[in-house]
Amino acid sequence: MHYGYFNGTIAPTTELAVGITDLGLLRGYGMFDYFLTYNGKPFQWDWYWERFRNSAAQMHLPLPLGKEETYAVVMQLIEQSGEPDVAVRFVMTGGYSADSISIEQPNLLILTEAIHPVPPVQYENGIKVILDEYVREMAEVKSTDYKRVILKAPDIRAAGASDLLYQRGGEISELSRSNFFLVKGDRIVTPNRHVLRGITRRTVMELAAVDFKVEERPVLLSELYDADEAFTTSSTKKVLPITQIGDLTIGDGKVGPKSQYLLERFNELVQGW
């Protein structure tokens, strides 16, 4: 059974509820974060807390708990789940509002959830994504606003794809729920503008810096044509190869050795976490 924390109360997730005057419901005003545990420990806790705190500041939402208090809650929820590893989701909204617009007291929800891993066949064959001309508003905040990918879900399915790759004016930013990388020779390249600063992205950049030249800079659509490999990173995807973008085949259309190598390095890191 999974448990959650809501404004000071810990209970089974099925018993937690948010009131109907919450700004997350009325105005879509909310943010979240999400991470996994490995060997029962939160992965990159310091980095995730830093991002959550920064997102809250940008959303003008005061944090009701400090870092140490939050960590204690997280560890209690992990223990009560009874599972060796779980996903942890933070959600903070604008809270209940008398006039349906003013922030008075944010609501904080912390949940443990089952981990839903990527099917192994996607690591073996890579995934296809389709291009979408779009840039997320306040991209550095992990907002609860996922309208775009939900509305585009029929197009993704019709194309036999797994996700969207956002671009605007010929400049690539990110996928709908993960970051984007290109491999060109000994260079690993990732966009630096209009993107969420992914924690898995940051981890992979550090791992890659040992063996590759890592470039964090604007990435153009035109660079896809001579890329050797492409991949995406996120908590659940880890390092997931992309072998097709729209009608364009990346490299030779097969999962490349450098993407595989970085996935292996990442797996080695988390196994010893």
N, C-alpha and C positions, 0 to 999 in steps of 0.2 A: 504494500500500500504506500502511496506517495502522500507526503504531507506538505503543507504550505504555511507561510507566515503572512499575516495580513494585519498591519497596524498594531503589532504587539501580541497578537494571538497566533498560536500554532495549533493547527488542526488538520485532519484529512482534507485533501483538496476538494473533495466532493461536498464538504461542509462550509467552504469559504464562499463568500458572495460580495459583490461590489454593488452599491446602491445606484439607482437609476439616474440620480442627479450628478453623477461623476462626469467631469469634463472629458475624460477619455471616451465616454459614450456619446455625450451631447455634442462635443466639438472635435473629437478625434485628437485630443491633446494628451499625448503620452509618449513615453520612451521606454526602452527595455534594454536588457543585455542578456547574453546567453553563453554558457560555457559548459564544458564537460569535466568530469573528474577522471583521473587515472590513478589506479591503486588506492581509490578512496579519497584522493586529495584533489582540490580544485586546481585546474591547470592554469598557470600564469596568473595567479590570484592578484598579485600587485598590479599587473598591467590592466586586468579587467576592472579592478576597482577604480584605477585612475581614469579609465575611459568612461565608466559609469558616472563618476563624480563630475567629469568635464561635460558630459552630455547634460546632466542635471543643471549645471551652472548655465549652459547655453539656453536651456529651456526655462530658466528662472524658477526652478523647483528646488526648494531647500531640502537637503537630505535629513530625514528624521533619525537616522542611525549613523554612527561613525564607522570607520573601517573595521576596528576590532569587534565592535558589537555585531556588525553584519556578518563577519567571518564566523563568530560563535553561532549565530542563527543558522548559517549555511551548514556548518559541521553537524549541528543537531538534526537538521532536516536530512542530511545524507545518512546519518546513523539510523534515524527512524525509518528510512526507506527500506532498510534491510537488504539492499542490493549492493554488489561490489562496486559498481560505478553507475552514475546517473548524469543526466543533464540538469543544469540549474538555470532557471529563468528568473530574472529580475524584471518587474514591471512597475513603473511609477507614472502616475497620472496627475492631472491638475487637481484632482480631488473633488469634493462636493462644493458646489457653488450656488449661492442663493440667487444670483442674477444670471446664472448660466454662462458667465464669461470671465469672472474674476477668480484668480487663484487665491484660495484661502488657506487650505491645508492639504498638501499632496497625499495621495494614497500610495502606499508601498506594499507590493506583493512579491514574495519570493517563493518559488515553486521548485520542487524536484520532479523530473519527468523521466520516462524511459528514453534511452538513447536509440535513435533510428539510424543505423549506419547505412552508408552508400552501398548499393548492391555490388558485389565483387566484379561483375561483368563490366561495370562502368570503368573500373580501374584497368581492366584488361583491354577494352576497346576504345576508351575515351568517350566523351559525350559530344553531342551537337548542341550549339546554341544559335539563336537568331538575333540579328541586330535590331535595336529599337532606339529611335532618336529621342533621347530623354536624359535628363540629369536630375537626380534627387535633390529636393530642397533641403538645405542644411545637411549636406551629405555626411558631415563628420559626426552627426548625432544619429544614434540608432533609434530612429523614430518608429512608432507603431504603425505608421502609415504605409501600407503595402498595397494600396489600390492598384498601382500600375501593373504589377505582376499578376494580380488576381484577375484584372480585366483582360490581360493578354493571355491568360491561360489557354483559351481555345486556339489562339494562333500558335502557341508553343506546341500544343498537342497535334494540330494539323500539320505542322512541319516535322513531326517526329523528333522534336528537340527536347532538351531538358530545362532550358532557362533562356533568359534574355541577356544580351550583352549591350549595355547602354553606351551610346555615343551621341555627341552633338557637334555639328560642324566638322565632322571628320576626326574628332578627338575622342578616344575611348576612355571611359571612366571605370566601370565595374559591372559585375553581374548583379542581378536583383538582390541576391543574398550572399554574395561572396566577392572576393577580389580577383583581379586578372593579372596574369603574367605572360610574357613572351620569352622565348629562348632564341638567341641569335649567336651561334658560335659559343664563345665562352662567356657571353653576357646574359644575365637574367634581368629583364626589364619589366617595371610595373608602373602604372600611372600614379601621379602624385597630386592630381587635382580632381575635385568633385568626387572624392571617394571616402568611404568609411575607413578609418585606420584600423584594419582588422588585426586582431591579436595573433591569429594563425599566420597572417601575412607578415607581421613583424617577426615572428618566430622563424618562418621560412627564410626571410631575408637574412637573418643572422646566421642560420645554418648554411645558406648558399654562399655567404661572403668568404667562407673558408676555401672554396674551390672555384668560385666564379667572380666575375666583376658584376656587382649589383648596381643597376641604374634605376633610380626613382625619379621619373620625369614625365612630361607629357608624351603620350603614346598615340600615334596616328593610325587611322584605318589602313593607310597605304603600307604600313609596316607589316601587316598580316601576310602580304604576298610573298615576302622573302623570309618569313619566320621559320625556324627549324621545328619549334614546338610551341604549344601554348598550354597553360593550365590555370586552374582556379583554386583558391584556398579559402577555407572556412573551418569552423569548429567541427562540423560533421563531415565535410568533404576532405579535410586534411589537404593533400595535394592531389587534385583530380585532373587528369589530362583532358584537354579539349582538342578533338581531332577535326572538327568541322564547324565553321562559322557561316551561317547562311548556306550559300552554294559553294563557298570556298573551302577547299581541303587544306588543312594546315600541314606543312611538310609533306611527308609521304602518306599521310592519312592514318598512320599507326602511332601507337603510344611510344613516345620517344625515350631514350635512355636517361636523359637528364631529369625529366619529370619523374621517372621511376626512381632514380637515385635520390632525389630530394624527398620523395615519399618514404623511402627506406630510412633516410636520415631522421625524418620526423617520427616515424614509428619507433626507431631506436630511442629517441629522446623520451617519448611518452611512456615507453615500457619501463624506463628507469626513473619515472617521475616520483 
